[in-house]
């Protein structure tokens, strides 16, 4: 999804650069047209002066008029290109706007799905943890406590058997650690 947005950003950036280049081209074209118009103005004044005087000047003026017509053709062609580029830019901007709207909607749906799945996972984890805790409590009370009590009883029985089989009684003034634990 990020690649898709990055591609759109690259396309928009490219189109902005193309537009900037076109505007710079128009600037130089307009500058040249202004120069040509000034030149034509100068040539026209010269041509009027020369028209009155000589025939070769008339030929020169025909050439200047031809150049002016050619420049006018270039200007008209440039205007057509600007119009076409402007239309293309409008179409691309509309496409990008539509694409961004669709992308935003898809991203929101995916985010909502992810949130719902995260909540479901949290509930499942909480349920599992609760069941595990209850099972541990049941094992603690049902298995380990009786086993501990049985262990105590067996220790007492073993000690009793040791005392009965020992035959010799131990001195009373001496303390034994296992007796302390039993008592």
GIBELSUL-V101040 format. One record per residue. N is the residue number from 1. RES is the residue in one letter. NEAR is the number of other C-alpha atoms within 8 Angstrom. Layout:
BEGIN
n=N res=RES near=NEAR
n=N res=RES near=NEAR
END
This chain:
BEGIN
n=1 res=X near=4
n=2 res=X near=5
n=3 res=X near=6
n=4 res=X near=7
n=5 res=X near=8
n=6 res=X near=8
n=7 res=X near=8
n=8 res=X near=9
n=9 res=X near=8
n=10 res=X near=8
n=11 res=X near=8
n=12 res=X near=8
n=13 res=X near=8
n=14 res=X near=8
n=15 res=X near=9
n=16 res=X near=8
n=17 res=X near=8
n=18 res=X near=8
n=19 res=X near=9
n=20 res=X near=8
n=21 res=X near=8
n=22 res=X near=9
n=23 res=X near=8
n=24 res=X near=8
n=25 res=X near=8
n=26 res=X near=9
n=27 res=X near=8
n=28 res=X near=8
n=29 res=X near=9
n=30 res=X near=8
n=31 res=X near=8
n=32 res=X near=8
n=33 res=X near=10
n=34 res=X near=8
n=35 res=X near=8
n=36 res=X near=10
n=37 res=X near=9
n=38 res=X near=8
n=39 res=X near=8
n=40 res=X near=10
n=41 res=X near=8
n=42 res=X near=8
n=43 res=X near=10
n=44 res=X near=9
n=45 res=X near=8
n=46 res=X near=8
n=47 res=X near=12
n=48 res=X near=8
n=49 res=X near=8
n=50 res=X near=11
n=51 res=X near=10
n=52 res=X near=6
n=53 res=X near=7
n=54 res=X near=8
n=55 res=X near=8
n=56 res=X near=6
n=57 res=X near=11
n=58 res=X near=11
n=59 res=X near=8
n=60 res=X near=9
n=61 res=X near=11
n=62 res=X near=8
n=63 res=X near=8
n=64 res=X near=10
n=65 res=X near=8
n=66 res=X near=8
n=67 res=X near=8
n=68 res=X near=11
n=69 res=X near=8
n=70 res=X near=8
n=71 res=X near=10
n=72 res=X near=8
n=73 res=X near=8
n=74 res=X near=8
n=75 res=X near=10
n=76 res=X near=8
n=77 res=X near=8
n=78 res=X near=9
n=79 res=X near=8
n=80 res=X near=8
n=81 res=X near=8
n=82 res=X near=9
n=83 res=X near=8
n=84 res=X near=8
n=85 res=X near=9
n=86 res=X near=8
n=87 res=X near=8
n=88 res=X near=8
n=89 res=X near=9
n=90 res=X near=8
n=91 res=X near=8
n=92 res=X near=8
n=93 res=X near=8
n=94 res=X near=8
n=95 res=X near=8
n=96 res=X near=9
n=97 res=X near=8
n=98 res=X near=8
n=99 res=X near=8
n=100 res=X near=8
n=101 res=X near=8
n=102 res=X near=8
n=103 res=X near=8
n=104 res=X near=8
n=105 res=X near=8
n=106 res=X near=8
n=107 res=X near=8
n=108 res=X near=8
n=109 res=X near=8
n=110 res=X near=8
n=111 res=X near=8
n=112 res=X near=8
n=113 res=X near=8
n=114 res=X near=8
n=115 res=X near=8
n=116 res=X near=8
n=117 res=X near=8
n=118 res=X near=8
n=119 res=X near=8
n=120 res=X near=8
n=121 res=X near=8
n=122 res=X near=8
n=123 res=X near=8
n=124 res=X near=8
n=125 res=X near=8
n=126 res=X near=8
n=127 res=X near=8
n=128 res=X near=8
n=129 res=X near=8
n=130 res=X near=8
n=131 res=X near=8
n=132 res=X near=8
n=133 res=X near=8
n=134 res=X near=8
n=135 res=X near=8
n=136 res=X near=8
n=137 res=X near=8
n=138 res=X near=9
n=139 res=X near=9
n=140 res=X near=9
n=141 res=X near=9
n=142 res=X near=8
n=143 res=X near=9
n=144 res=X near=9
n=145 res=X near=9
n=146 res=X near=9
n=147 res=X near=8
n=148 res=X near=8
n=149 res=X near=8
n=150 res=X near=8
n=151 res=X near=8
n=152 res=X near=8
n=153 res=X near=8
n=154 res=X near=8
n=155 res=X near=8
n=156 res=X near=9
n=157 res=X near=8
n=158 res=X near=8
n=159 res=X near=8
n=160 res=X near=8
n=161 res=X near=8
n=162 res=X near=8
n=163 res=X near=8
n=164 res=X near=7
n=165 res=X near=6
n=166 res=X near=7
n=167 res=X near=6
n=168 res=X near=4
n=169 res=X near=5
n=170 res=X near=5
n=171 res=X near=5
n=172 res=X near=5
n=173 res=X near=4
n=174 res=X near=6
n=175 res=X near=7
n=176 res=X near=6
n=177 res=X near=6
n=178 res=X near=6
n=179 res=X near=8
n=180 res=X near=8
n=181 res=X near=6
n=182 res=X near=6
n=183 res=X near=4
END
